[in-house]
Amino acid sequence: MDELLPEEIPAIRDSVRRFMESEVIPALDGYEERRELPRDLIMKAGAAGFYGSTFPESVGGTGLGYMAAVVILEEISRLDIRFAGCSNQQGGNCPACIYLGGTEEQIEKYVPDIIAGKSIGMMALTEAGSGSDAAGAMKTVAKRDGDVYRISGSKMWATLGDECDVGILLAKTDPEAGARGVTAFIVEPKKYPGFVAQPIPTQLSKAFRSSALYLDDFVVPVENRLGQEGEGFKIIMRALQGGRAVIGAKALGIAIGAYEDAVRYANERIVRGNPIGKFQLIQGQIADMAVAIEASRALVYKTAQYMDAGLATNRIASIAKLHASQTAKFCTDTAQQIFGGYGISTEYRVSRYKNYADLMFTGEGSANVQKVLIAEDALGYKLADRHHGKTGLRELGRSAAAE
């Protein structure tokens, strides 16, 4: 499909592939064994521009747009999904919140270093029990105390929370105001007391971990507030709009990786004197995987094209994310069947793909949430694209605080 895309896209894909094959894949298992975040690899990826596609050159980005971002994330996820664990923190929601809601000083201080991989980013929104109602059920509270805020509460599933240098954390400055009482803060956990990150045991990466955060009078200077009090939910929703356009690419990459491994194994595994790929049942599974991947790819790329054109994308992004996550789950399940007993062995990547496919089906906007949005739009109860107008980082304009 690359031949139908802008002429720079194949070169971008080749650049990502070379980087992954020469720098990441040979080294990442060692980092996993040591449970060590590969900061040097993240910095190299940042220097190559892999986190800056949706940001303008004025803040250190490449300005290549959402299609480039999609292809980069798809290729990283296809080759080693573990390394995609920092993409959102370095090139997505964390720097996007600062870029969209920050002052000129905040942007200059934080955004270039995050998308360059020099600073490790974080997003802390979800709490235990909040699920998809992150703002309404939020219990973390920020109280102003002179020139600082003191934040108390807890957060869950904060990717790189135990490693981050800079993060976005949302807390209620008005606990009685629902979403209108949520304020966003730029936090620097290594500089101020009251922040404890506890990694959550999972079947996923040991180097790119998610953490539970415990905040006890955690200090944040007033100048690190994003926008005004009560504008946090608006800022995070603006940032998430761009994230929805590319998140399907991660699921797509997982599906393609599982498919490619299944095809390779079906040609290599000999049963009764023939590769198992010669058997019709295996051929049927391979065909179903190929069809699902092409459909998901078309939806994910269409979403990126909408974002680059400044069109409303809530509906198409939800459809693309749902379809791609279903495809990832289907392809990894099918690949495991083709691999047989080897499908659960860590000798092959398919078991890793399977774990991450399950994450994509439930995390970062669960399948059921996407279905509700799509169905309500179809039934006319709530139009998904009711907020028309520009949606990309370049089109949204920079400062929510200035509105």
Helices and strands as residue ranges (DSSP letters): G 2-4, H 9-19, I 20-24, H 25-34, H 39-47, G 57-59, H 66-79, G 81-86, H 87-91, H 93-101, H 104-115, E 123-124, E 141-145, E 148-159, E 167-172, G 178-181, E 182-187, E 195-199, E 210-221, G 222-224, E 225-226, H 232-268, E 270-271, E 274-275, G 276-278, H 280-308, H 314-339, G 340-344, H 350-362, H 367-379, H 393-396
